[in-house]
Amino acid sequence: MKKLFITPCLVAAALLTSCNLDLVPQDKLADTNYFNNRAELEAFTNGFYSSIPEAATLYGETADIIIPSTLTSEVLGTRTVPGSGGGWSWTTLSDINTFLQGSNRCPDEAARKEYQGLARFFRAYFYFDKVKHFGEVPWFDEPLSSTDGRLYAPRTARNELMTKIKEDLDNAIDNLPTAKSTYRVTKWTALALKSRVFLYEGTYRKYHGIAGYEQYLNEAASAAEAFIDNSPYGIYNEGSQPYRDLFASDNAKNTEVILARNFNLKLNIVHSANQYFFAAGTSPGVNKKIVDSYLMKNGTRFTDLAGYQTRQFYAETQNRDPRLSQTIVTPGFTRIGSSTVLPPDFSAATTAYQIIKWVSDTKSDGYNKSHNDMIIFRSAEVYLNFAEAKAELGTLTQTDLDKSIKKIRDRVGMPNLSLTAANANPDPYLSAAETGYPNVSGANKGIILEIRRERTIELLAEGFRYDDLMRWKEGKAFEKQFKGMYIPALDPVKHYVVCDLNGNGTIDNNDICIYDGSLPSKTTYTELAPIRYFRKLNTEIRLSGGTSGGNIIVHDIANGARTWNENRDYLYPIPQDQITLYGGVIQQNPNW
């Protein structure tokens, strides 16, 4: 029989065209003519990398931190039961199971163990996603034909699913390479994923009232600590703005980055991060409540300052955690490779807090012109997973914080987090239903809130926030009003106000004029001569107090409340065609 040689592109094509468990690979890559050597194992498994999130899934995350011009159905509360699709697809799993069965014929034991470990990593990754979406789902660990009765098996119990996922990840940890590899999965990627999976499971169980959370938090903490103590990774800390540069770099910084999606301009493998954050009329902005949560440079709370709510842009951005100025446009901002000072673009950020994370130089502006690598796993997340798991268990020590949170804060010169101080004085801002996490309680409330602050700030725009809110049972955050920058009252005679965005006390071309009614004449009001940016009240910008000023209002709930159903919305609905196909073996998720 003629041997079929497969390239990564052909494997990816097979993945995209397959549609059920009776797959093409079983016919064309039968174990009688393939899986003979390391090269063939690698060629087949290259296709598994297509399950890694696309760039836009990461920088384009939508929840309560980053507010886009159009909200998702999850945030709006408008999801319905789909007729088909809806994420209930098993194509990737069938390819993985086909490989795990067929690769047993490979005589190269070392290669076989390595690539089977890789396949099991991606099977764990696949099932983790399914559990997040649907809760309990059927477990399949071998390829099934379309006539196999096991195809319509009932849901597998959640405990058993987690046991199977752990077995797969432990196998991957034991058999994958230990050398750094920015674009390929290694032992360290598997440890990072294990810490992520079991932190999710442990906290989901704890806050949703499901027994056994301690076991999973211990697994998360152990995996994260093994990574911290033994991996070759640390925290990237070079240059004057290392946090910014970590995400803007053309090539991933492998000091910290465990796994990245490779982008390359010459090969036309590109994305649109620059356009997403800098395109007029369509770009998202950071929610005011998150901006307020950044600490002062000395580690004290901004929200403890008198009148913090009405501080104007320049005043509120001074002496803050340096990650703020490396995440959004702040006074004095310049693009990478440029010396031109730019203010926030009110036409390109819903809240006027314009995001610069993932934004590279101006050569990458425009649709599909960005080519900086996208980070999938990095050590800072693992450090945060470690600290959170230990805090939720009540076993966190100051030594634990010193080996995790301190390293993250050291990058930007922030003071270390004190366990004793945090628990002695929990932050009321982070405890409030409007701005924080009202579900947190107990003796470790203070430190849990502080670790959530750290996680929110450090991992902003990396695709974590929706999952975090789900596991913390904080979906009600979507019902709150999304706000932006504070704007003072308009002059009652002139009907406009000029916002001094750079704080120099004079009106210049970096400031903005908010006006009501007709555009004010620069001839009549000569002070406006330098102004380049004007926004019309209630047409181009809405304020909470109207002409009396207030916060920019985005997606005004007064025009239609968003509703989160606590008894339904933490899981997705199963598509109706699957409910019918399973003939009652699988029931719809509760209250859908």
N, C-alpha and C positions, 0 to 999 in steps of 0.2 A: 504493500500500500504506500502511496506517495506521502511523504512527510510534509506536514503543513507548518511553515514557519510564520510566527506571529510577531508583529511589532507592537509597541505600546499603543500606537494610533489605531491599529486594527482591533486590539482588545477593547479600547475605549469605544470604538464604533459598535462592537458587539454588545457592549453594555447598554448603549443608548438605544439600540434597536430591539433588544429583548423586552418582552412584556409580561411573562409569567414564569412559573416554575419549570415549564417544559422548554428548556432553553437551547439555543443554537450550540453553545459550547459542548453539550453532551453528544451532539452529532459530529461536529467538526474537530473537536479537540479530545476525542475519545482517548482513554488511558492506554489504548493499544498502539497509538501512534504519536503520543506527545508526552510531556513531562519526563523527558529522558535525562536531562542534565540541568545544571545551574542556570544556564542561559535561557532555557525554555521556562523554567520556573519563574525567573525574573520577568520575562516577557509577558507571561500571563498575569502575574500579580501587579504589574504596572498599572493595569486597568483599575485596580481597587482604589488608586489615589484619586479617581474622579469623584469619590464620595466626600472628599475634603471640601469644606465650604468655599464657595466662590468669594471673590474679593468684596463684592457689593453686599454680601450677607454679613460681613464683618463690619466694614465702615458704615454700612447703611442700616445698622440696627435701629429698631423703633420700639420704644417702651415709654418710660416717663423721664428719661434723661435727655435724650436727643429728640427734638420735636420737628418732624418734617412738615412740608406743606400739605401732604395728604397722609392721613392716619390709616393704619391697617385695620382690618376687620376685628382683629383681636383687641386692639385698643378701643375701638369704637363700640365693641360689644355687639356686633352685627353678624357674627358667624352663623351659618346655618348648616344643616346636615347636607353634605355634597352627594350628588347622585353617584359619582364615581371619583376616582383619584384620591384627593385629600390626604396624600402622604402614605396611603396604605399600599405600598409597593414592595415586592419581595425579590425584584430582579437582581439587585446587588448581592443579596444573601445567597441566591441560587448559584451565582458565579463563584462565590466564596466556597460554598459547600462542594461544588463540582471540583474545584481545585483541591480541596482537602482530601477528597476521595481519590482523585486521579493521581495526585502527586506521590502517593504511597509507592508507586512503581519506580520512582527515581532511585537509582542505586547509590547516589551521592548522599550519604546520611547527613553530613553537615549542612549541605544545601537544603535538603528536605526539611530538616528541623528549623532552619532559619526562615524559610519561606512559608512553612506551615505556621510558624509563630507570627509572621506578618499577616497571613490570612486570618488568624484568630484575633489579632489586634483589630482588624477591620470588621470582623463579625461582632466583637464586643462594641465597637463604635456604632455599628448598624443597630444593634439591639438597644443600646443606650438611647439613641434617638427615638426609637419606637416606644420605649417605656416613657420617655418624657412626653411624647405626643398622646399616647393612647392608654398608658397604664399597662395592665397585663395583656400580653399578646402571645400567640402560639410560638413555641420554640421549635425550630427545625435545625438539625445539625448534619443533614445529609441531603443530597439532591433528590427531589421527588418529581415524578412525571405527572402530567395532568390527569392521569387516571388513578393515581395512588390515593387510596382512601385516607391516608394520614394527612393529606393536603388540607383537609377541612377539620383539623384537630381543634379542640377547644382551647381557650386561653390557658397559658401556663401560669401557675401561681407566681406572684411577684417575688417571693423568697427564692423559689427555684430559678427564676430568671436571673436574679442577682448572683446566685451560686454559679450558674453557667457562665455569666459574664466574668466573674472573678477567675474561674478556671481558665478561660481564654486569655485574660490579661496576664495571669501568672505564667502561662505557657509562653506568651510573647516576651515577658520580662526575662525568662530563663533562656530563651533561644535567639533573641535578636542581637545584633552587633552592639558593642559598647562604644565604638568610636563615634565621634561627632559626625553628623551628616545632615546638613541644613535642609535638604529636600527629600530625605528618605527617613522612614520610621526606624527608630532604634530602641534599645532597651529603655533609654531615658524617656522617649516619647510614651512608651507603654506605662512607665511609672507615673508620668504626668497625667495620662488619661485615667489611670486607676484612681489617682487622688481626686480628679474631677468627677468621675462617675460616683464614687462612694461618698464624697461630700454632698453631691446632689441628693443621693438616695437617703443619706442619714438625716439631712436637714428637712427634706420633703416629709419623711416619716415623722420627725419631731414636731413640725408645725402643722401637719395635717392629721395628727393623732393616730399614726400607725405604729404598732408596737415594733420594737427591735432596732430603734435608731442607733443605739450605742454601738452595736456591732459594726455598722457601716461607717460611722464616724471614726472608729478605731482603725478600720481598714484605710480610710482616707489619710488619717494622720500618719500611719505607718508607712504608706507608700510615699507620701510627701517627704517624710523625714529621711527615708532611704535615698531619695533623690537629692535632698539638701546635703546629706553627709557624704555621698559617694559619687555624685555626677561631676563631670568636668565643667558644669555651667555655673554662672554667677549672675551678677547684675551689671549690665553695660553702663560704664561711667566714664566716658571720654568726651572732651570738649566742653564748651560753656553751656550747651543746652542738650545734654545727653538724652533726656526723655523725648524731646522733639525729634532728635536725630535717629533714635531707635526706629521710628515709624516712617520717617522720610527717606531713609537710606535706600539707595537703589538695590544694594545687596544686603540681605539680612545680616544683622550683627550676631555672629555665632558665639559671642561671649555669653549671650543670654538666650538667643532664639534656638529652640530645640527643633522645631519643624516649621518651615515656611512654604507657602505656595510661590513658585518661581515665576517672575515676570521679566520679560526681555523685549526691549524695543526692537532690536534687530530682527527678532523672530516674530514680531507683531503679536506677542503675548502680552496684552496690555489690559488696563482697567481705567476707571474714570473717577478716581478719588478727588483729584483736583477740581474737576468740573462739578462734582456732587456738592462740594463745600464752598465753591466760589462762583457758581452760576447764578446770575440775577434772577430772582423770582421763584426759584425752585429749591434753594438750599435750606437745610435744616439749621436749627440753632439749639444751644444748650438751655435747658429749663433753669429758670431763676433759682429754684430750690437747691439745685446742684451747685451752682456758682456760690451760693451762700454757704454751702457746706464745706468748702475749702477752708482750711485753717489759716490763721495768721502765720507769718514766717517764723515766729517764736514758739509756735505750737499751741497758742491759745485760740479760742473760738471766735471767729468773726461775728457769729450770731449772739455773742455775749456783749458786743459793743452797743452802746446806746445809739438808737436811731439807725441801726444798720439797714433797716428796710428801705429807707429813703436816701441812702447814699447814692450819689450820682456815679457814673461809670468810672471816672478817673479815681475818685476817692475810694470806691469799693475794690479796686484792683491793686491798691498799693500795699506792699509788705505782706503779700499773701504767699501761701505755698507756691513755690516756683512752677509747679506743674500746671497751675492755672494759666500762666502766660505762655506755656509751651503746649497748651491744648486749645485755647481760644485767642482771638485777636485782642490784645490789650494795648494801652498807650505806649507808643514807641515801636510798635510791631513793624518788622520789615520781612519781605519774602526772602527765602533762601537764595543767596546769590545776588541780592539787590540791597541798595542802601536807601531806597525810597520809603519813607515812613507812611504807613497806611492806617486809616481808622477802620473800625468795623463797618462792613457794608450792610446797611439796613435793608437794601434790596436783595441781599443774598444770604440772609439768615433770619429765620422766622422770629426769633426772640431778640435779635441784634447781638447775641453772643455768638460770634462767627467762629466755627471750628477750623483749626489748622492742623490737628492731628491727622497723619497720613498725607498731608499736603507737601509736595516737593516743589522744585523751582518752577518758574513760569513757563519753561519750555514744555512742561507736561500739562499745561492748561488745555482744556477742550475735551471733547468726547473721545474716549479710548486712547488717551495719550499718556496716561500715567503708567509707570513701569517699576515703581518701587515694590519690593517683595511684600507679601501679606503674611503676617505672623499667625500661625495656627496654635502653637504651643510655645510658651516662654517661661523661664524660671520664676519670674515674679508672680505669675499665677499660682505656681506650685507652692511658693512661700505663703501666699495668702490662703490657699487651701489648708495648709498645715495649721496656721494660726487659727483659722475659723473653726476647723474641726475640733481642735483642742479646747477652744473657748466654749463651744457648744456642749462639749463633754464635761466641762467644769474642771479640766486638768491642766489648763494653760498656766505656765509659769513665766516669770520675767526672762528667764534664760531662753524659753521658747520664742518670745518676742524679739530677743536680741539676735537670734539666728534667722529671723524671718522678716518681720515688719521693719526692724531697724535697717537692714540691708537695703530695703526698697527706699526708705526715707533718706538714707545716706546719699543716694544718687543725687538728690536735689538739695541737700543740706538742711533737711528738716529734722527737728529734735525727735528723739526716740519716743515711742509710746510707753507710758507707764501703766502697768496693770493695776497697781494699787490706786493711783489717782483716777483712772477711768472708772473703776467700780465704785469708788467713793463718791463720785459726782457725775452720774450719767447725764449725757447731753439732752436737755429738754427739747431742743430743736429736732434731734434725731428720734425722739420718742413720740413726737406729735403726729397725729393721724394725717394732718395736712402736708407735712414735710418729711416725715420719717417712717419709723417702723413700730407701730403701736402693739404689735404682737409679741415683742421681746419683753421678757420679765425675768425675775430671779436675781440671785446674788451676782451673777456674771453679766447682768444687763449692760452695764457701762462699757465693758470691754468688747462685748459682741457688737454694740452699736459703733464703737470706734473702728473695729475691723471691717464692718460694712462700709463705713465712710471711706476707709483706705481702699477697699476693693472697688467701690464705685468710681473713685477718682483715678486710680491706677489703670483700671481696665475699661475705661470709657471708650466707646466706639470700637470695641473688639468683639462684639457679638454675644456678650454674657448677660446683659441686663434682664431680658425677658425671662430667661431660665432662672435667674436669681430671684426675681419676684415670684415666680411660680413655686419654687421650693420653699421660700420664706412665707408663703401664703399671704402675699401683699398685693394681690390683683386690684384691690380697691384704689391703689395709687392711680390707676387709669381714669378714675372718676373725678380726680381733682383738676382744678383749673391750671392749665399750663401757662406760665408767665415768662416775661422777658425783662429787659432792662427797665430801670426806674427812670421816668421822665418827669421833670418838674412842671408846675402849672404854666399854662400859656398866659402871656400878658393879656389882660382883659380889654385893652385898648388896641394894641397892635395885632392881637389874635395869633401870635406865634411865640415860640420859645426856641432859643438857640442852646443846644447842648454842647458844653465845652468838653469835648471828648478827650482832649490831651491835657486838660487841667492847667493851661498856661495863662488863664485869666483874660485872654483876648479872643476875639472872633477871627478865625482863620479858615483856610480851605480844608482842614481836617475835621471841622465841626459840622453839625447837621441842624437844620431848621425844621421844626414840626409846626405846621400851621393849620388853622381852621378856616374854612371858606375859600376865598380866592388866594392865589399865589401872591405873597407880598411883593411889592415892587422894590427893586434894588435902588431905583431912583428916589422913591419916597423914603425908604429906610436904607440909607447909605451904609449903615453898619453891616448889612447883609452882603455887601459887594464881594467879599472873598468866598462866600458860601457856595459850594458846589452841589451839596446834597440837600434836597427838600423832600419831606414826606407829608402827605395830606392826611389830617386826622379823620378817622372813621372811613377812609377810603383806602389809603395805603398803610395805615397804622391805626391800631385801636388801643386806647389806654383805659385802665380800670376806672379812672375817675374822669374820663372825658377831658374837657378843657381844664379841669382842676389838676390834671396830671395823674401819675400813678404808673403801675407796671404795664408794659406791653402785654396785651392779651392775645393769645394764640388759640384758635379753635375754641371760641367762647362757648362755655357750657350753658350760658343763658340762651343760646340759640338752639340748644338740643343737648340734653344731658347724655353722657356716656354711662352705660350700665354694665357693671361686672357682676355676674351671678356666682356667688361663692359656692353654690352647690352644683355647679356645672362646668365653669369655664377654665378650671385648672387642667382639664383634659380636652383633647380635640374629639369631635364626633367621628365615628366610624362611617365611611361611605355607605349609603343605602344599598348599593349593589352587592356589597360584601355581606351585609346582614342577610340579604335574600339568598345569596349564594351559599352561605353557611347553614341555611335552613334552620335557624334558631339555635345552633350550637354556640354562636357568639352573639351576645346581646349588646344593644347599643349602650354607650357610656351613660352614666346617670344624668337624667333630666335633659338629654338632647332629644 
